[in-house]
Amino acid sequence: MADVGIDMKVKYDKYWGKIENINQLLYFGVVLDPRYKLRYVDWSFNDMYVYDLVFAKNLSESVKSNLFKMYDFYKQIHNQHRVGRTSVVL
């Protein structure tokens, strides 16, 4: 049983142990939820890291930057598909 617990702790530390390692897609879900939006993420980081507001601001900016990068990526793919289609004349 102890071996299983140790393995679980190693996996927890890998993905959740440091805030820098957490997959930012989790935050994207909160931002895209109409009840919360980006201001909620900003507020929660400021609340969690009240003693390190610079870190909270950097984390918020990182989430925002990566969200816009993902948006731009999908926008580019969408535009490529739109340009690639031919118009049908009836």
N, CA, C and O of each residue as an XYZ file, in Angstrom:
360
protein
N       0.819     -1.191      0.000
C       0.000      0.000      0.000
C       0.863      1.255      0.000
O       0.521      2.247     -0.643
N       1.969      1.211      0.713
C       2.836      2.384      0.789
C       3.432      2.716     -0.579
O       3.601      3.889     -0.913
N       3.751      1.695     -1.367
C       4.308      1.929     -2.695
C       3.310      2.661     -3.592
O       3.691      3.550     -4.354
N       2.051      2.292     -3.501
C       1.009      2.946     -4.284
C       0.881      4.406     -3.863
O       0.756      5.293     -4.707
N       0.912      4.647     -2.573
C       0.840      6.017     -2.062
C       2.017      6.858     -2.520
O       1.850      8.030     -2.858
N       3.189      6.279     -2.533
C       4.386      7.000     -2.985
C       4.267      7.330     -4.471
O       4.588      8.443     -4.888
N       3.805      6.365     -5.271
C       3.612      6.611     -6.699
C       2.592      7.725     -6.936
O       2.777      8.574     -7.808
N       1.521      7.711     -6.155
C       0.502      8.749     -6.284
C       1.069     10.119     -5.926
O       0.771     11.110     -6.593
N       1.879     10.178     -4.882
C       2.485     11.447     -4.463
C       3.427     11.986     -5.528
O       3.463     13.192     -5.768
N       4.193     11.105     -6.172
C       5.107     11.533     -7.234
C       4.312     12.133     -8.393
O       4.691     13.173     -8.932
N       3.214     11.485     -8.778
C       2.386     12.007     -9.867
C       1.717     13.318     -9.467
O       1.610     14.234    -10.282
N       1.270     13.411     -8.224
C       0.663     14.660     -7.746
C       1.675     15.794     -7.821
O       1.359     16.878     -8.312
N       2.878     15.552     -7.342
C       3.900     16.587     -7.363
C       4.271     16.994     -8.783
O       4.567     18.160     -9.047
N       4.253     16.026     -9.695
C       4.613     16.314    -11.082
C       3.616     17.274    -11.719
O       4.019     18.213    -12.406
N       2.315     17.053    -11.501
C       1.297     17.845    -12.176
C       0.701     18.963    -11.328
O       0.227     19.959    -11.876
N       0.714     18.822    -10.012
C       0.052     19.791     -9.153
C       0.961     20.391     -8.089
O       0.566     21.343     -7.417
N       2.152     19.866     -7.921
C       3.028     20.303     -6.839
C       3.479     21.748     -6.947
O       3.567     22.453     -5.941
N       3.764     22.189     -8.157
C       4.173     23.568     -8.388
C       3.167     24.218     -9.319
O       2.745     23.624    -10.310
N       2.792     25.433     -8.994
C       1.794     26.141     -9.791
C       2.270     26.330    -11.232
O       1.453     26.391    -12.151
N       3.575     26.423    -11.432
C       4.115     26.617    -12.772
C       3.891     25.390    -13.664
O       3.903     25.503    -14.890
N       3.689     24.224    -13.053
C       3.529     22.982    -13.804
C       2.079     22.667    -14.157
O       1.821     21.747    -14.934
N       1.145     23.403    -13.610
C      -0.263     23.099    -13.836
C      -0.636     23.449    -15.269
O      -0.256     24.505    -15.775
N      -1.373     22.571    -15.917
C      -1.819     22.778    -17.282
C      -2.781     23.965    -17.315
O      -3.809     23.954    -16.639
N      -2.448     24.977    -18.093
C      -3.254     26.197    -18.122
C      -4.604     26.005    -18.801
O      -5.457     26.889    -18.728
N      -4.813     24.883    -19.450
C      -6.137     24.621    -20.012
C      -7.200     24.582    -18.915
O      -8.369     24.869    -19.173
N      -6.805     24.234    -17.709
C      -7.747     24.255    -16.584
C      -8.255     25.671    -16.345
O      -9.437     25.876    -16.073
N      -7.360     26.639    -16.449
C      -7.757     28.041    -16.260
C      -8.611     28.526    -17.429
O      -9.514     29.343    -17.247
N      -8.321     28.019    -18.630
C      -9.090     28.431    -19.799
C     -10.553     28.075    -19.624
O     -11.438     28.830    -20.028
N     -10.807     26.921    -19.022
C     -12.189     26.520    -18.763
C     -12.910     27.505    -17.871
O     -14.088     27.792    -18.080
N     -12.212     28.022    -16.879
C     -12.810     29.014    -15.974
C     -13.043     30.322    -16.725
O     -14.092     30.948    -16.573
N     -12.075     30.730    -17.530
C     -12.206     31.983    -18.281
C     -13.377     31.916    -19.250
O     -14.100     32.899    -19.413
N     -13.572     30.785    -19.888
C     -14.647     30.650    -20.871
C     -16.011     30.395    -20.246
O     -17.028     30.467    -20.936
N     -16.049     30.099    -18.957
C     -17.314     29.916    -18.257
C     -17.968     31.287    -18.083
O     -17.361     32.178    -17.490
N     -19.190     31.477    -18.586
C     -19.815     32.804    -18.515
C     -20.038     33.313    -17.092
O     -20.255     34.509    -16.898
N     -19.988     32.438    -16.106
C     -20.191     32.887    -14.734
C     -18.939     33.517    -14.146
O     -19.042     34.281    -13.186
N     -17.747     33.222    -14.690
C     -16.518     33.643    -14.040
C     -15.682     34.618    -14.857
O     -15.435     35.735    -14.404
N     -15.243     34.229    -16.041
C     -14.431     35.046    -16.934
C     -13.018     35.272    -16.395
O     -12.636     34.711    -15.368
N     -12.259     36.095    -17.096
C     -10.855     36.320    -16.766
C     -10.693     37.086    -15.454
O      -9.719     36.882    -14.730
N     -11.628     37.949    -15.155
C     -11.517     38.716    -13.898
C     -11.540     37.800    -12.678
O     -10.896     38.092    -11.671
N     -12.269     36.707    -12.762
C     -12.304     35.759    -11.652
C     -10.947     35.084    -11.461
O     -10.499     34.886    -10.331
N     -10.295     34.733    -12.574
C      -8.968     34.128    -12.495
C      -7.990     35.131    -11.877
O      -7.201     34.772    -11.003
N      -8.044     36.392    -12.331
C      -7.195     37.432    -11.744
C      -7.441     37.553    -10.247
O      -6.497     37.592     -9.456
N      -8.709     37.612     -9.862
C      -9.048     37.754     -8.448
C      -8.564     36.554     -7.639
O      -8.010     36.719     -6.552
N      -8.771     35.349     -8.166
C      -8.388     34.155     -7.404
C      -6.871     34.065     -7.244
O      -6.392     33.655     -6.186
N      -6.109     34.439     -8.271
C      -4.648     34.443     -8.126
C      -4.215     35.484     -7.091
O      -3.340     35.222     -6.266
N      -4.829     36.650     -7.142
C      -4.489     37.682     -6.148
C      -4.860     37.246     -4.743
O      -4.169     37.577     -3.780
N      -5.957     36.499     -4.625
C      -6.375     36.008     -3.310
C      -5.459     34.885     -2.821
O      -5.118     34.836     -1.640
N      -5.059     33.980     -3.726
C      -4.197     32.857     -3.327
C      -2.776     33.310     -3.025
O      -2.125     32.768     -2.131
N      -2.294     34.298     -3.764
C      -0.897     34.741     -3.622
C      -0.850     36.178     -3.121
O      -0.143     37.022     -3.671
N      -1.603     36.434     -2.084
C      -1.699     37.783     -1.533
C      -0.334     38.304     -1.063
O      -0.114     39.515     -1.034
N       0.570     37.411     -0.699
C       1.894     37.823     -0.236
C       2.899     37.940     -1.375
O       4.039     38.354     -1.160
N       2.481     37.578     -2.583
C       3.357     37.692     -3.751
C       2.515     38.136     -4.941
O       2.261     37.357     -5.860
N       2.086     39.392     -4.913
C       1.205     39.909     -5.953
C       1.886     40.000     -7.312
O       1.217     39.962     -8.344
N       3.202     40.118     -7.320
C       3.932     40.128     -8.592
C       3.787     38.761     -9.266
O       3.554     38.674    -10.472
N       3.926     37.700     -8.474
C       3.746     36.348     -9.011
C       2.317     36.165     -9.517
O       2.103     35.595    -10.586
N       1.336     36.649     -8.746
C      -0.068     36.532     -9.149
C      -0.308     37.271    -10.457
O      -1.002     36.762    -11.337
N       0.255     38.459    -10.592
C       0.083     39.229    -11.827
C       0.750     38.524    -13.003
O       0.181     38.462    -14.093
N       1.958     37.989    -12.789
C       2.649     37.264    -13.858
C       1.886     36.021    -14.285
O       1.823     35.703    -15.473
N       1.307     35.319    -13.322
C       0.523     34.128    -13.629
C      -0.730     34.499    -14.424
O      -1.085     33.810    -15.381
N      -1.393     35.574    -14.036
C      -2.573     36.039    -14.770
C      -2.205     36.431    -16.193
O      -2.916     36.094    -17.139
N      -1.103     37.135    -16.342
C      -0.658     37.552    -17.669
C      -0.287     36.338    -18.529
O      -0.537     36.328    -19.734
N       0.302     35.334    -17.915
C       0.658     34.117    -18.638
C      -0.587     33.402    -19.146
O      -0.624     32.955    -20.293
N      -1.603     33.292    -18.300
C      -2.854     32.652    -18.697
C      -3.489     33.439    -19.843
O      -3.917     32.858    -20.840
N      -3.548     34.752    -19.696
C      -4.150     35.601    -20.723
C      -3.375     35.495    -22.040
O      -3.974     35.370    -23.108
N      -2.061     35.544    -21.961
C      -1.227     35.451    -23.154
C      -1.414     34.116    -23.863
O      -1.554     34.070    -25.085
N      -1.416     33.041    -23.098
C      -1.586     31.712    -23.701
C      -2.984     31.515    -24.265
O      -3.160     30.812    -25.260
N      -3.961     32.119    -23.647
C      -5.328     32.045    -24.165
C      -5.416     32.743    -25.521
O      -6.035     32.225    -26.450
N      -4.798     33.917    -25.634
C      -4.795     34.624    -26.907
C      -3.984     33.884    -27.970
O      -4.340     33.901    -29.148
N      -2.898     33.235    -27.556
C      -2.126     32.431    -28.506
C      -2.968     31.282    -29.049
O      -2.937     30.991    -30.245
N      -3.715     30.638    -28.173
C      -4.567     29.538    -28.606
C      -5.661     30.063    -29.532
O      -5.973     29.428    -30.539
N      -6.241     31.207    -29.206
C      -7.264     31.814    -30.059
C      -6.691     32.118    -31.444
O      -7.301     31.787    -32.461
N      -5.518     32.747    -31.476
C      -4.887     33.087    -32.755
C      -4.587     31.839    -33.585
O      -4.747     31.846    -34.806
N      -4.154     30.777    -32.922
C      -3.876     29.519    -33.609
C      -5.135     28.986    -34.293
O      -5.107     28.644    -35.475
N      -6.233     28.918    -33.549
C      -7.467     28.390    -34.118
C      -8.067     29.334    -35.152
O      -8.706     28.888    -36.105
N      -7.866     30.629    -34.970
C      -8.328     31.595    -35.956
C      -7.582     31.399    -37.271
O      -8.191     31.443    -38.340
N      -6.284     31.183    -37.203
C      -5.481     30.951    -38.389
C      -5.938     29.676    -39.109
O      -6.065     29.668    -40.334
N      -6.180     28.617    -38.363
C      -6.665     27.370    -38.977
C      -8.020     27.593    -39.640
O      -8.259     27.113    -40.748
N      -8.900     28.315    -38.966
C     -10.228     28.589    -39.525
C     -10.108     29.393    -40.816
O     -10.796     29.096    -41.793
N      -9.254     30.396    -40.832
C      -9.078     31.218    -42.027
C      -8.495     30.403    -43.182
O      -8.865     30.616    -44.336
N      -7.598     29.484    -42.885
C      -7.031     28.639    -43.931
C      -8.107     27.757    -44.553
O      -8.119     27.551    -45.767
N      -9.003     27.241    -43.732
C     -10.085     26.397    -44.245
C     -11.072     27.219    -45.073
O     -11.590     26.745    -46.084
N     -11.325     28.445    -44.639
C     -12.249     29.313    -45.368
C     -11.696     29.685    -46.734
O     -12.423     29.675    -47.727
N     -10.419     30.011    -46.784
C      -9.793     30.394    -48.046
C      -9.691     29.184    -48.960
O      -9.799     29.320    -50.178
N      -9.488     28.011    -48.395
C      -9.330     26.791    -49.190
C     -10.619     26.332    -49.855
O     -10.574     25.603    -50.846
N     -11.746     26.738    -49.339
C     -13.024     26.331    -49.933
C     -13.345     27.191    -51.149
O     -13.050     28.386    -51.171
N     -13.942     26.582    -52.148
C     -14.384     27.341    -53.320
C     -15.848     27.670    -53.145
O     -16.608     26.915    -52.539
N     -16.225     28.802    -53.682
C     -17.642     29.176    -53.579
C     -18.437     28.424    -54.631
O     -17.961     28.202    -55.745
N     -19.614     28.047    -54.282
C     -20.506     27.305    -55.180
C     -21.498     28.285    -55.766
O     -22.175     29.011    -55.039
N     -21.578     28.302    -57.080
C     -22.527     29.187    -57.760
C     -23.733     28.355    -58.154
O     -23.602     27.313    -58.797
N     -24.894     28.820    -57.769
C     -26.135     28.104    -58.109
C     -26.767     28.667    -59.337
O     -27.815     28.187    -59.767
